[in-house]
């Protein structure tokens, strides 16, 4: 009888451990999904800003090469931010 009780206790302990592992994994996946969602939103915002700069520089009369250069710089900056965030986000 004592052996059966011990098996039952061990089974409960193992079940609790597995449940805790599963909950931790679900939380990790949810946190990762939120980080990815934030990165995508930031990327979309950056691209929108770059497109706004490009559109406004196209609509304005040409001033000089500096206007085009600043649009290119803004795009390079936005893409560099995305690459940096991508490298900082752990993948699974």
Secondary structure, 3 states (H helix, E strand, C coil): CHHHHHHHHHHHHHHHHHHHHHHHHHHHHHHHHHHHHHHHHHHHHHHHHHHHHHHHHHHCCCCCHHHHHHHHHHHHHHHHHHHHHHHHCCCC
